[in-house]
Amino acid sequence: MFVQCKCSLVSNSEIKHVYMNLLENKLARYDEPQKAKAAGIYPYFRAISSEQDTEVIMNGKKVLMFGSNCYSGLVNDERIKQAAIEATEKYGTGCAGSPFLNGTLDLHKQLERKLAEYEGKEDAMIYSTGFGVNLGVISTLTGRDDYILWDEQDHASIIEGRRLSFSNSLKYKHNDMASLEAQLKKCEPDRVKLIVTDGVFSMEGDVCKLPDIVDLAHKYNASIMVDEAHGIGVFGEGGRGVCDHFGLRDEVDLIMGTFSKSIASLGGFIATSKVITNYLRHHSRSYIFTASITPASTAAAMKAIDIMIAEPERQEHLWKITHEALQGFRDMGCEIGHTETPIIPLFIRDNNKTFAITRDLLNEGIFVNPVVSPAVAPNDTLIRFSLMATHTHEQVSFALEKIQKVFRSYGLVP
């Protein structure tokens, strides 16, 4: 078939090619990765050819890993690997469907019961990713006349969840309780108000002011959801997170967590009341329309929780090396902000310099993550240094020595 176009015959395939080029031409204007690659400082998609541990293999060389989110250090634990193998042998490699239809295993239900007990809630739901939890829960719970109140430094998944919601969205300044209260005052008293915050903020390592948030929730009849992705395995008895650390699990309506960090697997969960899970199971689109997590991921998560509860010495060691590293960076003269966790931001405040330092540290045998705009403001760019319970004191000391060397070469420390 042909169509007439400005006195010439043009085929439909040619028209389609023109429109595709319009899309590609638009996207081709984004060339920041190419510029970084040309400058030799592109820091992403660095291939690892070994297990994810405190030491990894990259380009045939050993590198110390200080860029992992597995604070418990369990991601390479033999007991967890064996649990994943046994589950795969029994159930296969996948579920071939969503939990709403054919994708629910008895193994999934066991994990949900374990998570509910772990977080002190009536019920829990498993999602295929942590991102999917926040996307599916936050976008579903509140209606057009309701309110979502969120910290300006909340994780991207929280931001995407509130974007999908039809509710009124009110942002408050980071960990600023006066700002949160000012936003609560704008809300209609008889409408649902959901405060959503990270427990531990993933880039700068500071902790939410949960006791103050609870007080404000009581005052304004609001509900609370806490993202414990970076709190589990770090805070609380058995690594239960910030809500447990503050003794406020009963005051928090929804506790969210991921399996991809301290729980050493893949997936996520929401722990809450049965009234809320009943609604979410029948309305949350990222739950209903996504295939269930694999049997291997499910079994691995269950085993990781058991180990965190049974081995508190892991958490104790994590805090020892965290305090050691925090003091080392302070003595070095690094700017580390308000962190009080195993996530330690080393502020650079320049995009290209952050990339270059990441490259130089890798050459020195230290893997860290660059955090640049738009993930943070251009003047807040940083190196994200994170610890695992399996790091040794010697590894931390070696990293501090190499970081001091590189930072001195850039004039960042004396």
C-alpha positions in Angstrom: 0.0 0.0 0.0 1.2 3.5 -0.8 0.1 7.0 0.3 0.4 10.3 -1.5 2.9 12.6 0.3 3.8 16.0 -1.3 3.4 14.8 -4.8 5.6 11.7 -4.4 4.7 8.1 -3.6 6.1 7.0 -0.2 5.6 3.5 1.2 4.2 2.9 4.7 7.5 1.3 5.7 9.3 4.4 4.7 6.9 6.6 6.6 7.4 4.3 9.7 11.2 4.7 9.2 10.8 8.5 9.2 8.9 8.5 12.4 11.3 6.1 14.1 14.1 8.5 13.1 12.3 11.3 14.8 12.3 9.3 18.0 16.0 8.3 17.6 17.0 11.9 16.7 15.3 13.2 19.8 17.0 10.6 22.1 20.4 11.1 20.3 20.7 14.5 21.9 21.4 12.7 25.2 25.2 12.1 24.9 26.5 12.5 28.4 27.5 8.8 28.6 29.5 9.1 25.4 31.3 12.2 26.7 32.2 10.4 29.9 33.4 7.4 27.9 35.6 9.6 25.7 37.1 11.2 28.8 37.8 7.7 30.3 35.7 8.3 33.4 32.4 6.4 32.6 31.7 4.5 35.8 28.6 2.3 35.1 28.0 -1.3 34.1 31.4 -2.5 35.3 31.4 -6.2 34.9 32.1 -8.5 37.8 33.2 -12.1 37.0 32.9 -13.6 40.4 30.5 -14.0 43.4 29.3 -10.7 45.0 31.4 -10.7 48.2 33.8 -8.4 50.0 36.3 -9.2 47.3 35.3 -9.5 43.6 37.1 -10.2 40.3 37.0 -7.5 37.6 39.1 -7.8 34.4 40.9 -10.7 36.0 42.0 -8.7 39.1 40.9 -8.8 42.7 39.0 -5.7 43.9 37.6 -4.9 47.3 33.8 -4.3 47.1 32.6 -1.3 49.0 29.6 -0.7 46.7 27.3 -3.5 47.8 23.9 -3.1 49.5 24.1 -6.5 51.2 24.9 -5.1 54.7 24.4 -8.5 56.3 27.1 -10.0 54.1 24.9 -13.0 53.4 24.7 -12.9 49.6 27.4 -15.5 49.2 26.5 -17.7 52.2 26.7 -21.4 51.4 23.6 -22.2 53.4 21.5 -19.7 51.4 22.9 -21.0 48.1 21.9 -24.6 49.2 18.4 -23.5 50.1 18.0 -21.9 46.6 19.3 -25.1 44.9 16.9 -27.3 46.8 14.0 -25.1 46.0 14.9 -25.1 42.4 15.1 -28.8 42.3 11.7 -29.2 43.9 9.7 -26.3 42.2 11.7 -25.5 39.0 13.2 -22.2 37.9 10.1 -20.0 37.8 6.3 -19.8 38.5 5.1 -18.8 35.0 2.5 -16.5 36.3 1.4 -13.9 38.8 0.5 -14.7 42.4 -3.0 -13.6 41.6 -3.5 -16.6 39.2 -1.2 -19.6 38.9 2.0 -18.2 40.5 1.4 -18.8 44.2 3.5 -21.6 45.8 3.1 -23.0 49.3 6.7 -21.7 49.6 5.5 -18.1 49.0 2.9 -18.4 51.7 5.5 -19.7 54.2 7.7 -16.7 53.5 4.8 -14.3 53.9 4.0 -15.8 57.3 7.6 -15.5 58.3 7.8 -11.9 57.2 4.6 -11.0 59.0 6.0 -12.5 62.2 9.4 -10.9 61.6 8.0 -7.4 61.4 5.3 -7.9 64.0 2.3 -7.5 61.6 -0.8 -9.5 60.8 0.1 -10.2 57.3 2.7 -9.7 54.5 2.7 -9.7 50.7 5.6 -10.6 48.4 6.3 -8.6 45.3 8.8 -9.5 42.6 11.0 -6.5 43.3 11.3 -3.9 46.0 10.6 -1.2 43.4 7.4 -3.0 42.5 6.3 -2.9 46.2 6.5 0.9 46.4 5.1 1.4 42.9 2.1 -0.9 43.6 1.4 0.0 47.2 1.7 3.8 47.1 -0.2 4.2 43.9 -3.1 2.0 45.1 -3.9 2.8 48.7 -5.1 6.4 48.6 -7.8 8.1 46.5 -8.3 11.3 44.6 -9.3 13.3 47.7 -6.6 11.8 49.9 -3.0 12.9 50.5 0.5 11.4 50.2 3.2 13.2 52.1 6.8 12.3 51.2 10.3 13.2 52.1 12.2 15.0 49.3 15.0 12.5 49.5 12.8 9.4 49.4 13.8 6.6 47.1 12.9 6.8 43.4 10.4 4.0 43.7 8.4 6.0 46.3 8.4 9.0 44.0 7.2 6.8 41.0 4.5 5.3 43.2 3.1 8.7 44.2 3.3 9.9 40.6 1.0 7.0 39.6 -1.5 7.9 42.4 -4.4 10.2 41.8 -4.0 11.5 45.3 -2.7 15.0 46.3 1.1 14.8 46.6 2.8 16.9 49.2 6.6 17.0 49.5 8.3 18.0 52.7 11.9 19.0 53.3 14.3 16.3 54.1 13.9 15.1 57.7 12.4 18.5 58.5 9.5 17.9 60.9 8.4 21.6 60.8 8.0 21.2 57.0 6.1 17.9 57.4 3.7 19.5 59.9 3.2 22.5 57.6 2.1 20.1 54.9 -0.1 18.1 57.2 -1.9 21.3 58.1 -2.9 21.7 54.5 -4.8 18.4 54.4 -8.5 18.1 54.9 -8.9 16.6 58.4 -11.4 13.8 57.3 -9.3 12.6 54.4 -6.7 9.8 54.4 -3.1 11.1 54.9 -0.3 8.7 54.2 3.2 9.7 55.3 5.9 7.8 53.3 9.5 7.8 54.3 12.7 5.9 53.9 13.9 4.4 57.2 17.5 4.8 56.2 18.1 7.2 53.3 20.0 5.2 50.7 22.4 7.8 49.3 23.5 9.7 52.4 22.9 7.1 55.1 21.0 9.2 57.6 17.9 7.9 59.5 14.4 9.2 59.4 13.1 10.9 62.5 10.5 8.2 63.2 9.5 9.1 66.7 8.7 12.7 65.6 6.8 11.4 62.5 4.7 9.1 64.8 3.9 12.1 67.0 2.7 14.1 64.1 0.8 11.2 62.7 -1.1 11.0 66.0 -1.7 14.7 66.0 -3.1 14.9 62.5 -4.7 11.4 62.3 -2.3 10.2 59.5 -1.0 6.8 58.6 2.7 5.9 58.1 4.6 3.8 55.6 8.3 3.2 56.2 10.7 1.8 53.5 13.1 -0.5 55.4 15.2 -1.4 52.3 18.4 -0.1 53.9 17.4 -0.6 57.5 16.9 -4.4 57.5 20.0 -6.2 58.5 21.4 -3.0 60.1 19.0 -1.8 62.8 16.7 -3.6 65.3 16.7 -7.0 66.9 17.6 -9.7 64.3 18.0 -6.9 61.8 14.3 -6.0 61.7 15.0 -2.4 60.8 14.5 1.1 62.0 10.9 0.7 63.1 12.0 -2.1 65.5 15.1 0.0 66.6 12.8 2.8 67.8 10.3 0.4 69.3 7.6 1.7 67.0 6.6 -1.2 64.8 3.0 -1.0 66.2 2.8 2.7 65.3 3.8 2.2 61.7 0.9 1.0 59.5 3.0 -0.4 56.6 6.6 -1.7 56.7 8.2 -2.2 53.4 11.4 -4.2 52.7 13.5 -5.7 49.9 15.2 -9.0 49.5 17.9 -7.7 47.3 20.0 -6.2 50.1 20.6 -7.8 53.5 18.1 -10.6 52.7 20.5 -11.7 50.0 17.9 -12.5 47.3 15.6 -10.7 44.9 12.0 -9.4 45.6 10.3 -7.3 48.1 7.5 -7.2 50.6 4.9 -5.1 52.5 4.0 -6.1 56.0 0.8 -4.6 57.4 -2.8 -5.4 58.5 -5.0 -8.0 56.9 -7.5 -5.3 55.9 -4.8 -3.5 53.9 -3.3 -6.7 52.3 -6.8 -7.8 51.3 -7.3 -4.6 49.4 -3.8 -4.7 47.9 -4.1 -8.3 46.7 -7.0 -7.4 44.6 -6.0 -3.9 43.4 -2.2 -3.5 43.3 -1.3 -3.7 39.7 2.4 -4.4 40.1 1.4 -7.4 42.2 -1.4 -8.7 40.1 0.2 -8.3 36.8 3.8 -9.4 37.5 5.1 -12.9 37.7 5.9 -14.3 41.2 9.4 -14.4 42.5 11.3 -17.6 41.7 11.4 -20.5 44.1 15.1 -20.0 44.5 14.7 -16.4 45.5 11.9 -17.3 48.0 13.9 -20.0 49.7 17.0 -17.8 49.8 15.1 -15.0 51.5 13.7 -17.4 54.2 17.1 -18.8 55.0 18.6 -15.3 55.2 16.0 -14.2 57.7 16.7 -17.2 59.8 20.4 -16.5 59.8 20.0 -12.9 60.7 17.9 -13.8 63.7 20.2 -16.6 64.8 23.5 -14.8 64.3 23.4 -11.3 66.0 27.2 -11.3 65.9 27.0 -10.4 62.3 25.2 -7.2 63.0 27.5 -6.4 65.9 30.5 -6.7 63.7 28.9 -4.6 61.1 28.5 -1.8 63.6 32.1 -2.2 64.8 33.6 -1.6 61.3 31.0 1.1 60.6 32.2 3.1 63.6 35.8 2.4 62.6 35.2 3.7 59.1 33.2 6.7 60.2 36.0 7.8 62.6 38.6 7.1 59.9 36.9 9.4 57.4 36.4 12.1 60.0 40.0 11.9 61.0 41.0 12.1 57.3 39.0 15.3 56.9 36.3 13.9 54.5 32.9 15.5 54.4 30.5 12.7 55.2 27.3 14.6 56.1 24.9 13.3 58.7 25.3 9.6 58.1 25.1 7.2 61.1 24.9 4.0 59.2 27.1 1.6 57.1 26.2 3.9 54.1 28.9 6.6 54.1 28.7 9.5 51.6 32.0 11.0 50.7 31.0 14.4 49.2 32.9 15.5 46.1 30.4 18.2 44.8 31.5 17.9 41.1 30.1 15.4 38.6 33.2 14.8 36.5 35.5 14.7 39.5 33.3 12.2 41.1 33.6 10.0 38.0 37.3 10.4 37.9 37.8 9.5 41.5 35.7 6.4 41.1 37.9 5.4 38.3 41.1 6.1 40.2 39.9 4.2 43.3 39.1 1.2 41.1 42.6 1.3 39.8 43.7 1.2 43.4 41.6 -1.9 44.0 38.6 -0.2 45.6 35.1 -0.5 44.1 32.7 2.3 45.2 29.7 3.9 43.6 29.4 7.4 42.2 26.2 9.3 42.9 25.8 12.3 40.6 22.9 14.5 39.3 20.1 14.0 38.7 20.2 11.4 41.5 21.4 14.2 43.8 21.7 18.0 43.3 24.7 18.9 41.1 26.5 20.4 44.2 25.8 17.3 46.3 27.6 14.7 44.2 29.3 12.0 46.2 31.1 8.7 46.4 28.9 6.1 48.2 31.0 3.9 50.4 29.0 1.0 52.0 30.0 -1.8 54.4 29.0 -5.5 54.8 29.1 -7.5 57.9 31.7 -9.8 56.2 34.3 -7.0 55.7 37.4 -7.4 57.9 39.1 -4.6 59.9 42.1 -5.1 57.5 39.9 -4.5 54.5 38.5 -1.3 55.9 41.9 0.0 56.9 43.2 -0.8 53.3 40.2 1.1 51.8 40.8 4.1 54.1 44.4 4.3 53.1 43.7 4.1 49.3 40.8 6.7 49.6 43.1 9.1 51.5 45.7 8.7 48.7 43.3 9.4 45.9 41.5 12.2 47.7 44.8 14.0 48.5 45.6 13.9 44.8 42.4 15.9 44.2 42.9 18.3 47.1 39.9 17.0 48.9 41.7 16.1 52.2 44.8 17.6 53.8 
